[in-house]
Amino acid sequence: MIGLPFLYTIAGVLFAGWAALTLADRTHPKRLGSAAFWGLLALSFLAGDMLGDLGNGVLVLALVAIAGTGNLARGSVPTSSVAEREASATRHRNRLFLPALVVPAVALIGTFLFKYVTLAGAPLVDPKQVTLVSLGFGMIIAVVLLIAWLRPPAAAPFHEGRRLAEAIGWPIILPQMLASLGAVFAAAGVGQIVGGLAGQVIPDGSVFLAVLVFTLGMAGFTMIMGNAFAAFPVMMAAVGLPVLIGTLHGNPVIVAAVGMLSGFCGTLLTPMAANFNIVPAVLLELDDRNAVIRAQVATAISLFVFNTLLIWGFAF
């Protein structure tokens, strides 16, 4: 059965390829540190289940140490020249976007079809992971089509992937790290602690204040963690389930769905959501690394107010 291990293997091979190319790049300003960073990521994907909790914890600390001490940098990755890219864009025009459309198309088709495909009486693809596996197949097919169409050097996918990853740097793994932090907070009982504090400031029967504490907590924890999915288990355990749903009998669908949207308002306002707010500024080479955040402040505040009123007005 094809499941998440298939995707982990693909990711691990990709990271291992970046590590090998970096190690072989004698001109790289931080060759050993960068190679170690990508190599450790490859190890986590290829053999993380064999390392155990302690081994993976040490691996994460090593990644943080490499990035925190400035041993991760950009190298001179072989790529096409500006003139070559302009000529290719002129020649192929919008057809260059077709391989990118292959990815969601294969993901959509696979999501519907793989559930009916069996091998020796068993599902070919894990029914719980069919969408992610289909997405992985879509990326593989898109790369194969690109190579067959444009005929770049065989190592081009690894070189271009490494170039983009080095341009992003350590924030490339920040979403996974922050999501894990949310799980740790939930397991440590942070939600119960926050719930106890919230209970002291919310008057009995005050629906609006309870909603406001919930949405403020979702946005605030998201700003701290950089990920609304990390904030969600904390605030649902603290206020959402015990107060809004359990005591005030709010609609759980509205509370959960709009509460998550309130968290996304925090995403728009924090540099901790590096994949959304910092990486675009780096890739666009903006002088102000917070330019994306500044452009989103008005939208974030307006949406936050709207989401708070939405829960208050329709969940009860």
FENLINFEN-V319109 format. One record per backbone hydrogen bond with DSSP energy under -1.0 kcal/mol. CO is the residue of the C=O (numbers start at 1). NH is the residue of the N-H. E is the energy in kcal/mol with one decimal. If there is no record, write none. Layout:
BEGIN
co=CO nh=NH e=E
co=CO nh=NH e=E
END
This chain:
BEGIN
co=2 nh=126 e=-3.0
co=3 nh=6 e=-1.1
co=4 nh=8 e=-2.8
co=5 nh=9 e=-2.1
co=6 nh=10 e=-1.8
co=7 nh=11 e=-2.5
co=8 nh=12 e=-2.7
co=9 nh=13 e=-2.6
co=10 nh=14 e=-2.1
co=11 nh=15 e=-2.6
co=12 nh=16 e=-2.5
co=13 nh=17 e=-2.2
co=14 nh=18 e=-2.1
co=15 nh=19 e=-2.4
co=16 nh=20 e=-2.4
co=17 nh=21 e=-2.4
co=18 nh=22 e=-2.4
co=19 nh=23 e=-2.5
co=20 nh=24 e=-1.8
co=24 nh=26 e=-1.1
co=25 nh=28 e=-1.4
co=28 nh=31 e=-1.0
co=30 nh=34 e=-2.6
co=31 nh=35 e=-2.3
co=32 nh=36 e=-2.3
co=33 nh=37 e=-2.1
co=34 nh=38 e=-2.3
co=35 nh=39 e=-2.3
co=36 nh=40 e=-2.6
co=37 nh=41 e=-1.8
co=38 nh=42 e=-2.2
co=39 nh=43 e=-2.3
co=40 nh=44 e=-2.2
co=41 nh=45 e=-1.8
co=42 nh=46 e=-2.5
co=43 nh=47 e=-2.7
co=47 nh=50 e=-1.1
co=47 nh=51 e=-1.1
co=52 nh=56 e=-2.4
co=53 nh=57 e=-2.2
co=54 nh=58 e=-2.5
co=55 nh=59 e=-2.1
co=56 nh=60 e=-2.3
co=57 nh=61 e=-2.1
co=58 nh=62 e=-2.2
co=59 nh=63 e=-2.2
co=60 nh=64 e=-2.4
co=61 nh=65 e=-2.4
co=62 nh=66 e=-2.4
co=63 nh=67 e=-2.4
co=64 nh=68 e=-3.2
co=65 nh=69 e=-1.7
co=66 nh=71 e=-2.3
co=67 nh=70 e=-1.3
co=75 nh=77 e=-1.2
co=81 nh=85 e=-2.3
co=82 nh=86 e=-2.5
co=83 nh=87 e=-2.3
co=84 nh=88 e=-2.2
co=85 nh=89 e=-2.5
co=86 nh=90 e=-2.2
co=87 nh=91 e=-2.2
co=88 nh=92 e=-2.8
co=89 nh=93 e=-2.0
co=92 nh=95 e=-1.9
co=93 nh=96 e=-1.8
co=94 nh=97 e=-1.8
co=95 nh=98 e=-1.5
co=97 nh=101 e=-1.4
co=98 nh=102 e=-1.1
co=101 nh=105 e=-1.7
co=102 nh=106 e=-2.9
co=103 nh=107 e=-2.2
co=104 nh=108 e=-2.4
co=105 nh=109 e=-2.6
co=106 nh=110 e=-3.0
co=107 nh=111 e=-1.8
co=108 nh=112 e=-1.3
co=109 nh=113 e=-2.3
co=110 nh=114 e=-2.5
co=113 nh=116 e=-2.0
co=114 nh=117 e=-1.3
co=117 nh=124 e=-2.4
co=119 nh=122 e=-1.6
co=122 nh=119 e=-3.6
co=124 nh=2 e=-3.0
co=126 nh=129 e=-1.8
co=129 nh=133 e=-2.7
co=130 nh=134 e=-2.2
co=131 nh=135 e=-2.2
co=132 nh=136 e=-2.2
co=133 nh=137 e=-2.4
co=134 nh=138 e=-2.3
co=135 nh=139 e=-1.9
co=136 nh=140 e=-2.1
co=137 nh=141 e=-2.7
co=138 nh=142 e=-2.3
co=139 nh=143 e=-2.2
co=140 nh=144 e=-2.4
co=141 nh=145 e=-2.6
co=142 nh=146 e=-2.2
co=143 nh=147 e=-2.4
co=144 nh=148 e=-2.4
co=145 nh=149 e=-2.1
co=146 nh=150 e=-3.0
co=147 nh=151 e=-1.5
co=153 nh=156 e=-2.0
co=155 nh=159 e=-2.5
co=156 nh=160 e=-3.2
co=157 nh=161 e=-1.9
co=158 nh=162 e=-2.4
co=159 nh=163 e=-2.4
co=160 nh=164 e=-2.3
co=161 nh=165 e=-2.6
co=162 nh=166 e=-2.7
co=163 nh=167 e=-1.6
co=164 nh=168 e=-1.7
co=165 nh=169 e=-3.2
co=169 nh=172 e=-1.9
co=170 nh=173 e=-2.0
co=171 nh=174 e=-1.1
co=173 nh=177 e=-2.0
co=174 nh=178 e=-2.8
co=175 nh=179 e=-2.3
co=176 nh=180 e=-2.0
co=177 nh=181 e=-1.7
co=178 nh=182 e=-1.9
co=179 nh=183 e=-1.6
co=180 nh=184 e=-2.2
co=181 nh=185 e=-2.7
co=182 nh=186 e=-2.4
co=183 nh=187 e=-2.4
co=184 nh=188 e=-2.0
co=185 nh=190 e=-2.4
co=186 nh=189 e=-1.1
co=189 nh=193 e=-1.7
co=190 nh=194 e=-2.8
co=191 nh=195 e=-2.4
co=192 nh=196 e=-2.1
co=193 nh=197 e=-1.9
co=194 nh=198 e=-2.8
co=195 nh=199 e=-2.3
co=198 nh=201 e=-1.2
co=198 nh=202 e=-1.5
co=203 nh=206 e=-2.0
co=205 nh=207 e=-1.3
co=206 nh=210 e=-1.7
co=207 nh=211 e=-2.5
co=208 nh=212 e=-2.7
co=209 nh=213 e=-2.5
co=210 nh=214 e=-1.9
co=211 nh=215 e=-2.8
co=212 nh=216 e=-2.8
co=213 nh=217 e=-2.3
co=214 nh=218 e=-2.4
co=215 nh=219 e=-2.5
co=216 nh=220 e=-3.1
co=217 nh=221 e=-3.0
co=218 nh=222 e=-1.7
co=219 nh=223 e=-2.0
co=220 nh=224 e=-1.8
co=221 nh=225 e=-3.0
co=222 nh=226 e=-3.1
co=227 nh=231 e=-1.5
co=228 nh=232 e=-2.1
co=231 nh=235 e=-2.3
co=232 nh=236 e=-2.6
co=233 nh=237 e=-1.6
co=234 nh=238 e=-1.5
co=235 nh=239 e=-2.9
co=235 nh=240 e=-2.3
co=236 nh=241 e=-3.2
co=239 nh=243 e=-1.7
co=239 nh=244 e=-2.1
co=240 nh=245 e=-2.1
co=241 nh=246 e=-2.6
co=243 nh=248 e=-2.8
co=244 nh=250 e=-2.9
co=251 nh=255 e=-2.5
co=252 nh=256 e=-2.4
co=253 nh=257 e=-2.5
co=254 nh=258 e=-2.3
co=255 nh=259 e=-1.4
co=256 nh=260 e=-1.9
co=257 nh=261 e=-1.6
co=258 nh=262 e=-2.0
co=259 nh=263 e=-1.6
co=260 nh=264 e=-1.9
co=261 nh=265 e=-1.1
co=263 nh=267 e=-1.4
co=264 nh=268 e=-1.4
co=266 nh=269 e=-1.5
co=272 nh=274 e=-2.0
co=273 nh=276 e=-1.3
co=273 nh=277 e=-2.6
co=274 nh=278 e=-1.2
co=274 nh=279 e=-3.2
co=278 nh=282 e=-2.2
co=279 nh=283 e=-3.0
co=280 nh=284 e=-2.2
co=281 nh=286 e=-2.6
co=282 nh=285 e=-1.1
co=288 nh=291 e=-1.7
co=290 nh=294 e=-2.5
co=291 nh=295 e=-1.8
co=293 nh=296 e=-1.2
co=296 nh=300 e=-2.8
co=297 nh=301 e=-2.5
co=298 nh=302 e=-2.2
co=299 nh=303 e=-2.5
co=300 nh=304 e=-2.2
co=301 nh=305 e=-2.2
co=302 nh=306 e=-2.2
co=303 nh=307 e=-2.9
co=304 nh=308 e=-2.4
co=305 nh=309 e=-2.2
co=306 nh=310 e=-2.1
co=307 nh=311 e=-2.2
co=308 nh=312 e=-2.2
co=309 nh=313 e=-2.5
co=310 nh=314 e=-1.9
co=311 nh=315 e=-2.2
co=315 nh=251 e=-2.5
END
